[in-house]
Amino acid sequence: MAILKIARMGHPILLGVAEPVADPTAPEIRRLVADMAETMEDAGGVGLAAPQVHVPLRIFVWRTGAGGVSALINPEIEPVGEETETAWEGCLSIPGLRGAVRRAARLRFRGLDIAGNAIEGEASGLVARVMQHETDHLDGILYPMRMEDLSQFGFNEELARAAARAAAKEEA
């Protein structure tokens, strides 16, 4: 396995639409998924899409609640219901920044695993958010493009200081 170079915002690979994977069982796909998982873990992320490591294929990995990593190949997602949630997001391709993004609260997903088996299910909470964020990468969309209020976008340290100041005012 290897740690891969992560593309940063501004690189054209992040703005293209990724191609479907023809053979999810191919050795190079298995190797890519393993390398993506290792890269995500090394960088401290919760998800990583193939275009972020300079590979324009429809694959993403994410950290599961059990401490493991899962992969979804040729994913399709659709919202379940109309409920949305706004929450802070960061991105390994946009280091040091975060922003508030509104996303579907629940979704249905389907795709393939690395054995080529069809998988499908529903997700909510953080997993649903990560799946939407990573699927956006496969379609050339970065989370700031989804933001409705750019005043809720900034450097992690500055946002943390602002939150601490606001909390101190509330206690006073």
FIDREN-806372 format. One line per 2 residues: for each residue x, y, z of N, C-alpha, C. Coordinates in Angstrom, 1 decimal. Example, Ala and Ser with C-alpha at 12.3 -4.5 7.8 and 13.67 -1.06 7.14 Angstrom:
BEGIN
13.2:-5.7:7.8:12.3:-4.5:7.8:13.2:-3.3:7.8 ~ 12.8:-2.2:7.1:13.7:-1.1:7.1:12.9:0.0:7.9
This chain:
BEGIN
0.8:-1.2:0.0:0.0:0.0:0.0:0.9:1.2:0.0 ~ 0.3:2.4:-0.4:1.0:3.6:-0.5:0.2:4.8:-0.1
0.9:5.8:0.4:0.2:7.1:0.6:0.2:7.9:-0.7 ~ -0.9:8.3:-1.1:-1.1:9.0:-2.4:-1.1:10.5:-2.2
-0.7:11.2:-3.2:-0.7:12.7:-3.2:-2.2:13.2:-3.3 ~ -2.6:14.0:-2.5:-3.9:14.6:-2.5:-4.0:15.9:-3.3
-4.8:15.9:-4.3:-5.0:17.1:-5.1:-5.7:18.2:-4.2 ~ -5.2:19.4:-4.4:-5.8:20.5:-3.6:-6.7:21.4:-4.5
-7.6:22.1:-3.9:-8.5:23.0:-4.6:-7.7:23.9:-5.6 ~ -8.2:24.0:-6.8:-7.5:24.7:-7.8:-6.9:23.7:-8.9
-6.7:22.5:-8.5:-6.3:21.5:-9.5:-7.4:21.1:-10.4 ~ -7.3:21.0:-11.7:-8.4:20.7:-12.6:-9.0:19.3:-12.4
-8.3:18.4:-11.9:-8.8:17.0:-11.7:-10.1:17.1:-10.8 ~ -10.1:18.1:-9.9:-11.2:18.2:-8.9:-12.5:18.8:-9.5
-12.4:19.3:-10.7:-13.6:19.9:-11.4:-14.2:19.1:-12.5 ~ -13.6:17.9:-12.8:-14.1:17.0:-13.8:-15.1:16.0:-13.3
-15.8:15.4:-14.2:-16.7:14.3:-13.8:-16.0:13.0:-14.0 ~ -15.9:12.2:-13.0:-15.2:11.0:-13.0:-15.9:9.9:-13.8
-15.1:9.0:-14.4:-15.6:7.9:-15.2:-16.0:6.7:-14.4 ~ -17.0:6.0:-14.9:-17.4:4.7:-14.2:-16.2:3.7:-14.2
-16.2:2.8:-13.3:-15.2:1.8:-13.2:-15.8:0.6:-14.0 ~ -15.0:0.1:-15.0:-15.5:-1.0:-15.8:-15.4:-2.3:-15.1
-14.3:-2.6:-14.3:-14.1:-3.8:-13.6:-13.7:-3.6:-12.2 ~ -14.7:-3.6:-11.3:-14.3:-3.3:-9.9:-13.4:-4.4:-9.3
-13.3:-5.5:-9.9:-12.5:-6.6:-9.3:-11.0:-6.6:-9.8 ~ -10.7:-5.7:-10.7:-9.4:-5.6:-11.3:-8.4:-5.3:-10.2
-7.2:-6.0:-10.3:-6.2:-5.8:-9.3:-5.8:-4.3:-9.0 ~ -5.8:-3.5:-10.1:-5.4:-2.1:-10.0:-6.5:-1.3:-9.2
-7.7:-1.8:-9.3:-8.8:-1.1:-8.5:-8.7:-1.5:-7.0 ~ -8.5:-2.8:-6.8:-8.2:-3.2:-5.4:-7.1:-2.5:-4.7
-6.0:-2.3:-5.5:-4.8:-1.6:-5.0:-5.1:-0.1:-4.8 ~ -5.9:0.5:-5.7:-6.3:1.9:-5.6:-7.1:2.1:-4.3
-8.1:1.2:-4.1:-9.0:1.3:-2.9:-8.1:1.2:-1.6 ~ -7.2:0.2:-1.6:-6.3:0.1:-0.4:-5.5:1.3:-0.2
-4.9:1.9:-1.3:-4.1:3.1:-1.1:-4.9:4.3:-0.7 ~ -6.1:4.4:-1.2:-7.0:5.5:-0.8:-7.4:5.4:0.7
-7.7:4.2:1.1:-8.0:4.0:2.6:-6.8:4.4:3.4 ~ -5.6:4.0:3.0:-4.4:4.3:3.8:-4.1:5.8:3.7
-4.3:6.4:2.6:-4.1:7.9:2.4:-5.1:8.6:3.3 ~ -6.4:8.2:3.3:-7.4:8.9:4.1:-7.0:8.8:5.6
-6.7:7.6:6.0:-6.3:7.4:7.4:-5.1:8.2:7.8 ~ -4.1:8.2:7.0:-2.9:9.0:7.2:-3.2:10.5:7.3
-4.1:11.0:6.5:-4.4:12.4:6.5:-5.5:12.8:7.6 ~ -6.0:11.8:8.3:-7.0:12.1:9.3:-8.4:12.4:8.8
-8.7:11.9:7.6:-10.0:12.2:7.0:-11.1:11.2:7.3 ~ -12.3:11.5:6.9:-13.4:10.6:7.1:-13.9:10.0:5.8
-13.4:10.6:4.7:-13.8:10.1:3.4:-12.8:10.6:2.4 ~ -12.7:9.9:1.2:-11.8:10.3:0.2:-12.3:9.7:-1.2
-12.4:10.6:-2.2:-12.8:10.2:-3.5:-11.6:10.0:-4.4 ~ -11.7:9.1:-5.4:-10.6:8.9:-6.3:-10.0:10.1:-7.0
-10.9:11.1:-7.5:-10.3:12.3:-8.1:-9.4:13.1:-7.2 ~ -9.6:12.9:-5.8:-8.8:13.6:-4.9:-7.3:13.1:-4.9
-7.1:11.9:-5.4:-5.8:11.3:-5.5:-5.4:11.2:-7.0 ~ -6.0:12.1:-7.8:-5.6:12.2:-9.2:-6.0:11.1:-10.1
-7.1:10.4:-9.7:-7.6:9.2:-10.5:-9.1:9.5:-10.8 ~ -9.4:9.8:-12.0:-10.8:10.2:-12.4:-11.7:9.1:-12.5
-11.9:8.3:-11.5:-12.8:7.1:-11.5:-13.8:7.3:-10.4 ~ -15.0:6.7:-10.6:-16.1:6.8:-9.6:-16.0:5.8:-8.5
-15.1:6.2:-7.5:-14.8:5.4:-6.4:-14.7:6.3:-5.2 ~ -15.2:6.0:-4.0:-14.8:6.7:-2.8:-14.8:5.7:-1.6
-14.0:6.1:-0.6:-13.9:5.3:0.6:-14.3:6.2:1.7 ~ -14.8:5.6:2.8:-15.1:6.3:4.0:-14.9:5.5:5.2
-14.7:6.2:6.3:-14.5:5.6:7.6:-15.8:5.1:8.2 ~ -15.9:3.9:8.6:-17.2:3.4:9.2:-17.2:3.6:10.7
-18.3:3.5:11.3:-18.5:3.7:12.7:-17.7:2.7:13.5 ~ -17.4:1.5:13.0:-16.7:0.5:13.7:-15.2:0.7:13.6
-14.7:1.8:13.1:-13.3:2.0:12.9:-12.7:1.4:11.7 ~ -13.5:0.8:10.8:-13.0:0.3:9.6:-13.2:1.3:8.5
-12.9:0.8:7.3:-13.1:1.6:6.1:-13.9:0.8:5.1 ~ -14.8:1.5:4.4:-15.6:0.9:3.3:-15.4:1.6:2.0
-15.7:0.9:0.9:-15.5:1.5:-0.4:-16.8:1.4:-1.1 ~ -17.2:2.3:-2.0:-18.3:2.3:-2.9:-17.8:2.6:-4.3
-18.1:1.7:-5.2:-17.7:1.9:-6.6:-18.9:2.2:-7.5 ~ -18.8:3.1:-8.4:-19.9:3.5:-9.2:-21.1:3.9:-8.4
-21.0:4.7:-7.4:-22.1:5.0:-6.5:-23.2:5.8:-7.1 ~ -24.4:5.5:-6.6:-25.6:6.4:-6.9:-26.2:6.7:-5.6
-26.6:7.9:-5.4:-27.3:8.3:-4.2:-28.5:9.1:-4.5 ~ -29.5:9.0:-3.6:-30.7:9.9:-3.8:-31.2:10.2:-2.4
-31.7:11.4:-2.2:-32.2:11.8:-0.9:-33.5:10.9:-0.6 ~ -33.7:10.7:0.7:-34.9:10.1:1.2:-35.6:11.1:2.0
-36.8:11.6:1.5:-37.5:12.7:2.1:-36.9:14.0:1.8 ~ -37.5:15.0:2.4:-37.1:16.4:2.1:-36.3:17.1:3.2
-36.1:16.3:4.4:-35.4:16.9:5.5:-33.9:17.1:5.1 ~ -33.4:18.3:5.5:-32.0:18.7:5.3:-31.4:19.0:6.7
-30.1:19.0:6.7:-29.3:19.4:7.9:-28.1:20.3:7.4 ~ -27.9:21.3:8.2:-26.7:22.1:7.9:-25.6:21.8:9.0
-24.4:21.5:8.5:-23.3:21.1:9.4:-22.0:21.6:8.8 ~ -21.0:21.6:9.7:-19.7:22.0:9.2:-19.0:20.9:8.5
-18.3:21.2:7.4:-17.6:20.2:6.6:-16.2:20.8:6.4 ~ -15.2:19.8:6.3:-13.9:20.1:5.8:-13.6:19.2:4.7
-12.4:19.3:4.1:-12.0:18.5:3.0:-10.5:18.4:2.9 ~ -10.1:17.2:2.6:-8.6:17.0:2.5:-8.0:17.7:1.3
-8.9:18.1:0.4:-8.4:18.9:-0.8:-8.5:20.4:-0.5 ~ -9.0:20.8:0.6:-9.1:22.2:1.0:-8.6:22.3:2.5
-7.3:22.0:2.7:-6.8:21.9:4.0:-6.9:23.2:4.8 ~ -7.2:23.1:6.1:-7.3:24.2:7.0:-8.5:25.0:7.0
-9.5:24.7:6.1:-10.7:25.5:6.0:-11.9:24.6:6.3 ~ -13.0:25.2:6.6:-14.3:24.5:6.8:-15.4:25.4:6.5
-16.6:24.9:6.2:-17.7:25.7:6.0:-19.0:24.9:6.3 ~ -20.1:25.7:6.5:-21.4:25.1:6.8:-22.1:24.8:5.5
-22.5:23.5:5.3:-23.2:23.1:4.1:-24.5:22.4:4.5 ~ -25.5:22.7:3.7:-26.8:22.0:3.9:-26.9:20.8:3.0
-27.3:19.7:3.5:-27.3:18.4:2.8:-28.6:17.6:3.2 ~ -29.0:16.7:2.4:-30.1:15.8:2.8:-29.7:15.1:4.1
-30.7:14.9:4.9:-30.5:14.3:6.2:-30.4:12.8:6.0 ~ -31.1:12.2:5.1:-31.1:10.8:4.8:-31.0:10.5:3.3
-30.3:9.4:3.0:-30.2:9.1:1.6:-30.3:7.5:1.4 ~ -30.5:7.2:0.2:-30.5:5.8:-0.3:-29.2:5.7:-1.2
-28.4:4.7:-1.1:-27.3:4.5:-1.9:-27.2:3.1:-2.5 ~ -26.5:3.1:-3.6:-26.3:1.8:-4.3:-25.0:1.9:-5.1
-24.3:0.8:-5.3:-23.1:0.7:-6.0:-22.5:-0.7:-5.9 ~ -21.2:-0.8:-6.1:-20.5:-2.0:-6.0:-19.4:-2.0:-5.0
-19.1:-3.2:-4.4:-18.0:-3.3:-3.6:-16.8:-3.8:-4.4 ~ -15.6:-4.0:-3.8:-14.4:-4.4:-4.6:-14.5:-5.8:-5.1
-15.5:-6.6:-4.6:-15.6:-7.9:-5.2:-16.6:-7.9:-6.4 ~ -17.1:-6.7:-6.7:-18.1:-6.6:-7.8:-19.5:-6.8:-7.4
-19.8:-7.1:-6.1:-21.1:-7.3:-5.6:-21.9:-6.0:-5.5 ~ -23.2:-6.1:-5.9:-24.1:-4.9:-5.7:-24.3:-4.7:-4.2
-24.2:-3.5:-3.8:-24.6:-3.2:-2.4:-25.5:-2.0:-2.4 ~ -26.4:-2.0:-1.5:-27.4:-0.8:-1.4:-27.8:-0.7:0.1
-28.3:0.5:0.4:-28.7:0.7:1.7:-29.2:2.1:1.9 ~ -29.4:2.5:3.2:-29.8:3.8:3.5:-28.8:4.3:4.6
-28.6:5.6:4.6:-27.6:6.2:5.5:-28.2:7.5:6.0 ~ -27.8:7.9:7.2:-28.2:9.2:7.8:-27.0:9.7:8.6
-27.2:10.9:9.1:-26.1:11.5:10.0:-24.8:11.7:9.2 ~ -23.7:11.4:9.9:-22.4:11.7:9.3:-22.2:10.9:8.1
-22.6:9.6:8.1:-22.3:8.8:6.9:-23.0:9.3:5.7 ~ -24.3:9.8:5.8:-25.0:10.4:4.7:-24.3:11.6:4.2
-23.8:12.4:5.1:-23.1:13.7:4.8:-21.8:13.3:4.0 ~ -21.0:12.4:4.5:-19.8:12.0:3.9:-20.1:11.4:2.5
-21.1:10.6:2.3:-21.4:10.0:1.0:-21.8:11.1:0.0 ~ -22.5:12.1:0.5:-22.9:13.2:-0.4:-21.7:14.0:-0.8
-20.8:14.3:0.2:-19.6:15.1:-0.1:-18.7:14.4:-1.1 ~ -18.5:13.0:-0.9:-17.6:12.3:-1.8:-18.2:12.1:-3.1
-19.5:11.9:-3.2:-20.2:11.8:-4.5:-20.1:13.1:-5.3 ~ -20.1:14.2:-4.6:-19.9:15.5:-5.2:-18.5:15.6:-5.9
-17.5:15.1:-5.2:-16.2:15.0:-5.8:-16.2:14.3:-7.1 ~ -17.0:13.2:-7.2:-17.0:12.4:-8.4:-17.7:13.2:-9.6
-18.5:14.2:-9.2:-19.1:15.1:-10.2:-18.5:16.4:-10.4 ~ -17.3:16.6:-9.8:-16.5:17.9:-10.0:-17.0:19.0:-9.1
-17.6:18.7:-8.0:-18.2:19.7:-7.1:-17.4:19.7:-5.8 ~ -17.0:20.8:-5.3:-16.3:21.0:-4.0:-17.3:21.6:-3.1
-17.2:21.3:-1.8:-18.2:21.8:-0.8:-18.5:23.3:-0.8 ~ -17.4:24.2:-1.0:-17.8:25.6:-1.0:-18.8:25.9:-2.1
-18.9:25.1:-3.2:-19.8:25.4:-4.3:-21.2:25.1:-3.8 ~ -21.4:24.4:-2.7:-22.7:24.0:-2.2:-23.1:25.0:-1.1
-22.2:25.9:-0.6:-22.5:26.7:0.5:-23.5:27.8:0.1 ~ -24.4:28.1:1.0:-25.4:29.2:0.8:-25.0:30.5:1.5
-24.1:30.4:2.5:-23.7:31.6:3.2:-22.2:31.6:3.4 ~ -21.5:32.3:2.6:-20.0:32.3:2.7:-19.4:32.9:3.9
-20.3:33.6:4.7:-19.8:34.1:6.0:-19.5:32.9:7.0 ~ -20.0:31.7:6.6:-19.8:30.5:7.4:-18.7:29.6:6.8
-17.7:30.3:6.2:-16.6:29.6:5.5:-15.3:30.3:6.0 ~ -14.4:29.5:6.5:-13.2:30.2:7.0:-12.1:29.2:7.5
-11.0:29.7:8.0:-9.9:28.9:8.5:-10.3:28.3:9.8 ~ -10.0:27.0:10.0:-10.3:26.3:11.3:-10.0:27.1:12.5
-8.8:27.7:12.6:-8.3:28.4:13.8:-9.2:29.6:14.0 ~ -9.5:30.4:13.0:-10.3:31.6:13.1:-11.7:31.2:13.6
-12.3:30.2:13.0:-13.6:29.8:13.3:-13.7:29.3:14.8 ~ -12.6:28.6:15.2:-12.6:28.1:16.6:-12.5:29.3:17.6
-11.6:30.3:17.2:-11.5:31.5:18.1:-12.9:32.2:18.1 ~ -13.5:32.4:17.0:-14.8:33.1:17.0:-15.9:32.3:17.9
-15.9:31.0:17.8:-16.8:30.2:18.6:-16.5:30.3:20.1 ~ -15.2:30.4:20.4:-14.8:30.6:21.8:-15.2:31.9:22.4
-15.0:33.0:21.5:-15.5:34.3:21.9:-17.0:34.3:22.2 ~ -17.7:33.7:21.3:-19.2:33.7:21.4:-19.6:32.9:22.6
-18.9:31.8:22.9:-19.2:31.1:24.1:-18.9:31.9:25.4 ~ -17.8:32.6:25.4:-17.4:33.4:26.5:-18.5:34.5:26.8
-19.0:35.1:25.7:-20.0:36.2:25.8:-21.3:35.6:26.5 ~ -21.6:34.4:26.1:-22.9:33.7:26.6:-22.7:33.4:28.1
-21.5:33.1:28.5:-21.3:32.8:29.9:-21.3:34.0:30.8 ~ -20.9:35.2:30.2:-20.8:36.4:30.9:-22.2:37.0:31.3
